[in-house]
Amino acid sequence: VLLENEHSEKEREFLEAIKISGEKILGLMDEKLGNANHSSSKTAFANEASISRIHFNEIVKLKILLVDDDILNIKLVEYLLADFGMKADVALNGKLAIDKLSVKNYDLVLMDIEMPEMNGYEATSFIRENLKNEVPIIAVTAHAMSGEKEKCLSFGMNDYITKPIDVNNLFKIIYKNHVKAINN
């Protein structure tokens, strides 16, 4: 209903992300309940063949820090990870992420860009410059605009994924960055 009204480009992008995330959550719930007849049963797991090519035994024990201020996004990522036997610690903003990284070693960080107190760009810069921590940081953002990936990489992030999150792409990026980290 909200999408039928006029909105700025940023508001429309945000509302589209909410709509798609909601549809994915409904699809995931339907799949868990075994309801294949629901119209939203197109889930993030539609292409499990590509997921199976990833060596989950190599990434299932990774210590992941999920940095996001949106509870819906947090629950979605936690659900996607849990479905494959994985879990993540959560920080609700960049400042809290820095606190966690100061006391615990993580194998990977999933970093939202827009957050209160300290955004993903500021947090990544601090992690790289002040903590001297080279943990792989994956930008997670609703911004799919041209140049956004390059901007994320210029701030020291290792990779980039857009919301709503495609589960196949998420695990490919986690695996790719894990392999890079252990080979360095």
C-alpha positions as CSV (number, residue, x, y, z in Angstrom):
1,V,0.0,0.0,0.0
2,L,2.8,2.4,0.9
3,L,4.5,1.7,-2.4
4,E,1.4,3.0,-4.3
5,N,2.0,6.6,-2.9
6,E,4.7,9.0,-4.1
7,H,8.1,8.7,-2.2
8,S,11.6,9.9,-2.7
9,E,14.0,7.4,-4.4
10,K,15.6,6.5,-1.0
11,E,12.2,5.9,0.6
12,R,11.0,3.8,-2.3
13,E,14.2,1.8,-2.2
14,F,13.7,1.2,1.5
15,L,10.1,0.2,1.1
16,E,11.0,-2.2,-1.7
17,A,13.6,-3.8,0.5
18,I,11.0,-4.2,3.3
19,K,8.5,-5.8,0.9
20,I,11.1,-8.2,-0.6
21,S,12.4,-9.1,2.9
22,G,8.9,-9.8,4.1
23,E,8.2,-12.0,1.1
24,K,11.4,-13.9,1.8
25,I,10.5,-14.4,5.4
26,L,7.0,-15.7,4.5
27,G,8.7,-18.0,2.0
28,L,11.1,-19.3,4.6
29,M,8.3,-19.8,7.1
30,D,6.3,-21.7,4.5
31,E,9.2,-23.9,3.7
32,K,9.8,-24.7,7.4
33,L,6.1,-25.5,7.8
34,G,6.0,-27.5,4.6
35,N,3.5,-25.3,2.9
36,A,4.5,-25.3,-0.8
37,N,1.2,-23.9,-1.9
38,H,1.7,-20.4,-0.6
39,S,2.2,-17.7,-3.3
40,S,5.3,-16.4,-1.5
41,S,7.0,-19.8,-1.4
42,K,9.8,-18.5,-3.7
43,T,12.5,-18.6,-1.1
44,A,16.1,-17.7,-0.9
45,F,16.7,-21.4,-1.1
46,A,15.4,-21.8,-4.6
47,N,18.8,-22.6,-5.9
48,E,20.2,-25.0,-3.4
49,A,22.5,-26.6,-6.0
50,S,24.8,-23.5,-5.9
51,I,24.8,-23.5,-2.1
52,S,25.9,-27.2,-2.0
53,R,29.1,-26.3,-3.9
54,I,30.3,-24.2,-1.0
55,H,32.3,-26.2,1.5
56,F,30.2,-25.6,4.6
57,N,32.6,-27.6,6.8
58,E,35.1,-24.8,6.2
59,I,32.8,-22.0,7.2
60,V,30.3,-23.4,9.6
61,K,32.5,-22.7,12.6
62,L,33.4,-19.2,11.6
63,K,33.0,-16.5,14.3
64,I,30.9,-13.9,12.6
65,L,30.0,-10.5,13.9
66,L,26.7,-9.1,12.4
67,V,26.5,-5.3,12.7
68,D,23.1,-3.9,12.0
69,D,20.6,-1.7,13.7
70,D,17.5,-3.2,12.0
71,I,16.0,-6.0,14.0
72,L,14.2,-7.5,11.0
73,N,17.5,-7.7,9.1
74,I,19.2,-9.2,12.1
75,K,16.6,-11.9,12.5
76,L,16.7,-12.7,8.8
77,V,20.5,-13.1,8.7
78,E,20.4,-15.1,12.0
79,Y,17.7,-17.3,10.5
80,L,19.7,-17.9,7.2
81,L,22.9,-18.7,9.2
82,A,21.0,-20.9,11.6
83,D,19.5,-23.0,8.8
84,F,23.1,-24.0,8.0
85,G,24.2,-24.5,11.6
86,M,25.9,-21.2,11.9
87,K,25.4,-18.2,14.3
88,A,26.6,-14.7,14.7
89,D,27.2,-12.3,17.5
90,V,25.3,-9.0,17.0
91,A,26.3,-5.4,17.4
92,L,23.6,-2.7,16.9
93,N,25.9,0.0,15.6
94,G,29.5,0.6,14.6
95,K,30.6,1.7,18.0
96,L,29.4,-1.5,19.6
97,A,31.1,-3.5,16.9
98,I,34.4,-1.8,17.7
99,D,33.9,-2.7,21.4
100,K,33.3,-6.4,20.5
101,L,36.2,-6.5,18.1
102,S,38.4,-5.0,20.8
103,V,37.9,-8.0,23.1
104,K,37.1,-10.9,20.8
105,N,38.6,-12.2,17.5
106,Y,36.2,-12.7,14.7
107,D,36.7,-14.5,11.4
108,L,34.3,-12.2,9.5
109,V,32.1,-9.1,9.9
110,L,28.8,-8.4,8.1
111,M,28.6,-4.6,8.4
112,D,25.5,-2.5,7.6
113,I,26.3,0.9,6.2
114,E,23.6,3.2,7.7
115,M,23.4,3.0,11.5
116,P,23.1,5.4,14.4
117,E,26.1,6.6,16.5
118,M,28.7,5.2,14.1
119,N,27.9,4.1,10.5
120,G,29.6,1.2,8.7
121,Y,32.1,3.4,6.9
122,E,33.3,5.1,10.1
123,A,33.5,1.8,12.0
124,T,35.5,0.1,9.2
125,S,37.9,3.0,9.1
126,F,38.4,2.8,12.8
127,I,38.8,-1.0,12.8
128,R,41.5,-0.7,10.0
129,E,43.3,2.4,11.3
130,N,43.1,2.2,15.1
131,L,42.6,-1.4,15.9
132,K,44.9,-2.5,13.0
133,N,42.5,-5.4,12.5
134,E,42.4,-7.0,9.1
135,V,39.3,-9.1,9.7
136,P,37.3,-9.5,6.4
137,I,34.4,-6.9,6.5
138,I,31.5,-7.4,4.2
139,A,29.3,-4.3,3.5
140,V,25.6,-5.1,3.8
141,T,23.5,-2.3,2.3
142,A,20.3,-1.5,0.6
143,H,22.2,0.8,-1.7
144,A,22.7,-0.8,-5.1
145,M,23.6,2.4,-6.8
146,S,26.5,2.7,-9.2
147,G,29.8,3.3,-7.3
148,E,28.6,2.1,-3.9
149,K,30.7,-1.1,-4.0
150,E,33.8,1.0,-4.9
151,K,33.0,3.4,-2.0
152,C,32.8,0.5,0.4
153,L,36.1,-1.0,-0.8
154,S,37.8,2.4,-0.5
155,F,36.9,2.5,3.2
156,G,38.6,-0.8,3.8
157,M,35.7,-3.2,3.4
158,N,36.6,-6.5,1.6
159,D,33.3,-7.1,-0.2
160,Y,29.8,-6.0,-0.7
161,I,26.3,-7.5,-0.7
162,T,23.0,-5.8,-1.2
163,K,19.7,-6.1,0.7
164,P,17.5,-8.0,0.5
165,I,20.1,-10.6,1.0
166,D,20.3,-13.5,-1.5
167,V,21.3,-16.5,0.5
168,N,23.4,-18.1,-2.3
169,N,25.3,-14.8,-2.7
170,L,25.7,-14.4,1.0
171,F,27.4,-17.8,1.4
172,K,29.5,-17.4,-1.7
173,I,30.8,-14.1,-0.4
174,I,31.5,-15.6,3.1
175,Y,33.3,-18.5,1.6
176,K,35.3,-16.4,-0.9
177,N,36.5,-14.0,1.9
178,H,37.2,-16.8,4.3
179,V,39.4,-18.5,1.7
180,K,41.2,-15.2,0.9
181,A,41.8,-14.6,4.6
182,I,43.4,-18.0,5.3
183,N,45.5,-17.8,2.2
184,N,47.0,-14.4,3.3
